């Protein structure tokens, strides 16, 4: 299970890029939210991009992470994107209804 590190969060061209760990669960959620929110408020961020390249597991805490950042960024007209989405994560996005607010970008 990967740890959440500050270098997993970068602001590039007004987009907050969040590289998610291998397992996104309640152990990781608080840390991810804390780092992300700090950058959302401190930097000039217009959109959030979640990178699922290393993610093999995500529970409801991961859904909460995405929903929380969506609530914060959508107030300012921002959008949520996902990259490197595998079949399992795509299924979670669909079943949870997140596919309506997260645009999956294909590589």
For each residue, the residues with C-beta under 8 A, 3 or more apart:
1: 21 22 23 27 28
2: 21 22 23 54
3: 21
4: 8 21 28 31 32 35
5: 8
6: 9 35
7: 10
8: 4 5 18 19 20 21 35
9: 6 16 17 18 19 35 36 39
10: 7 16 17
11: 14 15 16 17 39 43 44 45
12: 15 17
13:
14: 11 44 45 46 47
15: 11 12 45 46 47 48 49 81
16: 9 10 11 36 39 40 43 45 47 48 49
17: 9 10 11 12 49 51
18: 8 9 32 35 36 48 49 50 51
19: 8 9 51 53 54
20: 8 24 32 50 51 52 54 55 58 62
21: 1 2 3 4 8 24 28 54 55
22: 1 2 54 55 56 57
23: 1 2 27 28 55 56 57 58
24: 20 21 28 29 32 55 57 58 59 61 62 65
25: 28 29 57 58 59 61 62
26: 29 30 59 61
27: 1 23
28: 1 4 21 23 24 25 31 32 61
29: 24 25 26 32 33 61 62 64 65
30: 26 33 34
31: 4 28 34 35
32: 4 18 20 24 28 29 35 36 65
33: 29 30 36 37 65 68 69
34: 30 31 37 38
35: 4 6 8 9 18 31 32 38 39
36: 9 16 18 32 33 39 40 48 65 69
37: 33 34 40 41 69 72
38: 34 35 41 42
39: 9 11 16 35 36 42 43 45
40: 16 36 37 43 45 48 69 72 73
41: 37 38
42: 38 39
43: 11 16 39 40
44: 11 14
45: 11 14 15 16 39 40 48 73 78
46: 14 15 73 76 77 78
47: 14 15 16 73 78 79 80 81
48: 15 16 18 36 40 45 69 70 73 78 79 80 81
49: 15 16 17 18 80 81 82 83 105
50: 18 20 66 80 81 82 83 102
51: 17 18 19 20 54 82 83 84
52: 20 55 82 83 84 85 86 89
53: 19 83 84
54: 2 19 20 21 22 51
55: 20 21 22 23 24 52 58 86 89
56: 22 23 86 88
57: 22 23 24 25
58: 20 23 24 25 55 61 62 63 89 92
59: 24 25 26 62 63
60: 63 64
61: 24 25 26 28 29 58 64 65
62: 20 24 25 29 58 59 65 66 92
63: 58 59 60 66 67 92 96 98
64: 29 60 61 67 68
65: 24 29 32 33 36 61 62 68 69
66: 50 62 63 69 70 80 98 101 102
67: 63 64 70 71 98 101
68: 33 64 65 71 72
69: 33 36 37 40 48 65 66 72 73 80
70: 48 66 67 73 74 80 101 102
71: 67 68 74 75
72: 37 40 68 69 75
73: 40 45 46 47 48 69 70 76 78 79 80
74: 70 71 77 78 79 80 101
75: 71 72 78
76: 46 73
77: 46 74
78: 45 46 47 48 73 74 75
79: 47 48 73 74 103
80: 47 48 49 50 66 69 70 73 74 101 102 103
81: 15 47 48 49 50 102 103 104 105
82: 49 50 51 52 85 89 93 102 103 104 105
83: 49 50 51 52 53 104 105 107
84: 51 52 53 107
85: 52 82 89 90 93 104
86: 52 55 56 89 90
87: 90 91
88: 56 91 92
89: 52 55 58 82 85 86 92 93
90: 85 86 87 93 94 104
91: 87 88 94 95
92: 58 62 63 88 89 95 96 98
93: 82 85 89 90 96 98 99 102 104
94: 90 91 97 98 99
95: 91 92
96: 63 92 93
97: 94 100
98: 63 66 67 92 93 94 101 102
99: 93 94 102 104
100: 97
101: 66 67 70 74 80 98
102: 50 66 70 80 81 82 93 98 99
103: 79 80 81 82
104: 81 82 83 85 90 93 99
105: 49 81 82 83
106:
107: 83 84
